[in-house]
């Protein structure tokens, strides 16, 4: 074996690789330093050619439909207001009474128009505010119960039942109020009139109280009609109360009522008020139910809950069959214009409560 090794000596590698393997350290050439050069960047886009955003056809179609829908609503509102104004101006010119401050309404004779909207406006606002005063606390209690107290298996079906009240036709509410509710309220209205008759709200009205066709009955029916609107919106607002705030209050030892008072109500106050204002707008324009319940009278409105009369909407509905002359019809259209502006202002006020609040955006 030693002879073989002597005959076949181990070759020495040549070249750079051989130097690293078998050559001496002195013969190893020094490695060149590694230079790190920055990677050339893409040239910035020129000022005249900004980055293009790729827009798909579906996006353009949806954007056009959304913008068109918004513009259409604005155009319709402006068109309705312009129509009412154009139809009302000839009658207002021929009117012999003060339209805003007169309480008489004589519009049957086109040659002798003498009409004012004050009495109708007072009955409309008074009955709607009375209904709102009843509906607001009840709706608040229902919304808090469904969101803070009721178990989930009970809250869902109960919420559906409350929402179904909005699906009942107005004429059904009117018949229920005139046939069922009015006779049932007679003992209550008699007691209120006899005990609190000294107060103007419960004074003897301008119609027979025993028949029940009064603002008191109409207001209760309107309150029932407002419940689903105010409750549904308030419930959605209260459910959006941050969970961390509720859990933090409970962790600090707050009771359920203290949690509602310190977290839920402050968070949802603006939404609740806005929902109530929207309900007020609904009550101002109610027609059929109020027309069935309220008794007509020639006496002026006296600020009593036991008064009768007409709202603007019910007055127009009662005289719809007599619109045989443009000038006579224009008197009622002028009253409708006042109602249109009133509901527009109420809805604008409702919107103002939530404008600028991040929790409702």
DOLUMMAR-139690 format. One line per 10 residues: their letters; for each residue x negated, y, z negated of C-alpha. Coordinates in steps of 0.5 Angstrom, whole numbers. Each point is the difference from the previous one (the first is absolute). Layout:
<nodes>
a> X,Y,Z  ...
</nodes>
This chain:
<nodes>
xxxxxxxxxx> 0,0,0  -6,5,-1  -3,-2,6  7,2,4  0,7,-4  -7,1,2  1,-1,7  7,4,0  -2,6,-3  6,5,-2
xxxxxxxxxx> 1,5,5  0,7,-1  6,4,2  -1,6,5  4,6,1  4,4,-5  4,-6,-3  -7,-4,0  -3,6,-4  6,-1,-5
xxxxxxxxxx> -1,-7,-1  -7,-2,0  -4,6,1  -4,4,-5  4,6,-4  -5,5,3  2,-2,7  7,1,-1  2,6,4  4,6,-4
xxxxxxxxxx> 7,0,1  3,6,3  5,4,-5  7,-1,2  3,7,2  8,1,-1  3,5,5  7,3,-1  5,-3,4  2,5,6
xxxxxxxxxx> 7,2,-2  6,1,5  0,7,3  6,4,-3  6,1,4  0,7,3  4,5,-2  5,0,6  1,-8,-1  3,-1,-7
xxxxxxxxxx> 1,-7,-2  6,-3,3  6,-4,-4  3,-6,3  7,1,0  4,-6,2  7,1,4  4,-3,-6  -3,6,-4  2,5,5
xxxxxxxxxx> 7,-3,0  1,0,-7  -3,7,-1  5,3,5  6,-4,-3  -2,3,-7  -1,7,2  6,0,5  5,-3,-6  -3,6,-4
xxxxxxxxxx> 1,5,5  7,-2,1  2,0,-7  -2,8,0  4,1,7  6,-3,-3  0,4,-6  -1,6,4  5,-2,5  5,-1,-5
xxxxxxxxxx> -1,7,-4  0,3,7  7,-3,2  3,2,-7  -2,7,1  2,1,7  7,-3,-1  1,4,-7  -2,7,3  6,2,3
xxxxxxxxxx> 5,-2,-6  -5,4,-4  1,6,4  8,-1,0  0,-1,-7  4,5,-4  -3,-2,-7  -7,-1,-3  -2,-7,2  -5,0,-6
xxxxxxxxxx> 4,3,-6  7,-1,2  4,-6,-3  6,0,5  0,-4,6  5,1,6  -3,-3,6  7,-3,3  1,7,4  -5,1,5
xxxxxxxxxx> 2,7,1  0,1,-8  -6,-3,-3  -2,2,-7  -4,-6,-3  -5,0,-6  -5,-6,-2  -1,2,-7  5,-4,-3  -1,-6,4
xxxxxxxxxx> -8,1,-2  2,0,-7  4,-6,0  -6,-4,4  -5,2,-5  3,0,-6  3,-7,1  -7,-3,3  -4,3,-6  5,-3,-5
xxxxxxxxxx> -1,-7,4  -7,1,-1  0,1,-7  3,-6,-1  -4,-4,5  -7,2,-2  0,-3,-7  3,-6,2  -4,-1,6  -7,1,-5
xxxxxxxxxx> 3,-5,-5  1,-5,6  -7,1,3  -4,0,-7  4,-7,-1  -2,-3,6  -7,2,0  -2,0,-7  5,-5,-4  3,-5,4
xxxxxxxxxx> -3,-6,2  -2,-1,7  5,-6,1  6,5,-2  -3,7,3  0,-3,7  8,-2,0  2,6,-4  -4,5,5  4,-3,6
xxxxxxxxxx> 6,1,-4  -1,7,-1  -2,1,7  6,-3,3  4,6,-3  -3,4,6  3,-5,5  7,1,-2  4,5,4  2,7,-2
xxxxxxxxxx> 8,-2,1  -1,-5,-5  -3,4,-5  6,5,1  5,-5,0  -3,-3,-6  0,7,-4  7,2,2  4,-6,-1  -4,-3,-6
xxxxxxxxxx> -5,4,-3  5,7,-1  5,-4,-4  -5,-3,-4  -3,7,-2  6,3,-1  0,-1,-8  -7,2,0  1,7,4  6,1,-5
xxxxxxxxxx> -4,-1,-6  -5,5,3  5,5,2  3,0,-6  -6,0,-5  -5,4,4  5,4,4  -3,7,-2  -7,-2,4  1,2,7
xxxxxxxxxx> -2,-7,3  6,-3,-4  5,5,1  6,-1,4  -1,0,7  4,2,6  3,-7,2  4,-5,-5  -5,-3,-4  4,-6,-1
xxxxxxxxxx> 0,-2,8  -8,-1,-1  -2,3,6  -5,5,-3  -7,2,1  -1,-4,-7  2,-7,4  -4,2,7  -6,1,-4  0,-6,-4
xxxxxxxxxx> 1,-4,7  -5,4,3  -5,-2,-6  1,-7,2  -1,1,7  -7,4,-2  -2,-6,-4  -4,-4,5  -3,5,3  -3,3,-6
xxxxxxxxxx> -2,-7,-3  -3,-3,6  -5,6,1  -1,1,-8  -2,-8,0  -5,1,5  -3,6,-3  0,-4,-7  -3,-6,3  -6,4,3
xxxxxxxxxx> -3,2,-7  -7,-2,-1  0,-7,-4  -7,2,-3  4,6,-3  5,-4,-3  -4,-6,-3  -5,6,-3  6,3,-4  2,-7,-2
xxxxxxxxxx> -7,-2,-2  0,7,-4  6,-3,-4  6,4,4  7,-3,0  4,-2,6  4,7,-1  -7,4,-1  -3,-3,6  6,2,4
xxxxxxxxxx> 0,7,-3  -8,1,1  -1,-3,6  6,-2,5  4,6,-1  -6,5,1  -2,-4,6  7,-1,3  3,7,-2  -1,3,7
xxxxxxxxxx> 3,-6,4  6,0,-5  2,7,1  -1,0,8  4,-6,0  5,3,-4  0,6,5  1,-4,5  6,-3,-3  3,7,-1
xxxxxxxxxx> -1,1,8  4,-7,0  6,3,-4  0,7,3  2,-4,7  5,-5,-3  6,0,4  5,-5,0  0,-2,-7  1,7,-2
xxxxxxxxxx> 5,1,4  4,-6,-2  -1,2,-8  1,8,0  7,3,0  0,6,5  3,6,-3  1,8,1  -3,2,-6  -7,2,-1
xxxxxxxxxx> -5,-4,-3  -1,2,-8  -6,-4,-2  4,-6,-3  -2,-7,1  8,-1,0  0,5,6  2,-3,7  -2,3,7  -4,-1,6
xxxxxxxxxx> -7,-1,1  -3,2,7  -1,-7,3  7,-2,-3  3,7,3  -3,-1,7  3,-8,0  7,2,-2  1,5,5  -4,-4,6
xxxxxxxxxx> 7,-1,3  1,7,1  -6,2,4  4,2,6  -3,7,1  -7,2,0  0,6,-4  4,-4,-6  -5,-6,1  -6,5,-1
xxxxxxxxxx> 3,2,-7  -1,-7,-2  -7,0,4  -2,6,-4  1,-4,-6  -4,-6,2  -5,5,2  -1,2,-8  1,-8,-2  -6,-1,5
xxxxxxxxxx> -4,5,-3  1,-2,-7  -2,-7,1  -6,2,4  -2,4,-6  1,-5,-5  -4,-5,4  -6,5,1  0,1,-8  0,-8,-1
xxxxxxxxxx> -6,0,5  -3,6,-4  -1,-4,-6  -4,-6,3  -4,5,4  -8,0,-2  1,-6,-5  -5,-6,2  4,-5,-3  6,1,5
x> -4,0,6
</nodes>
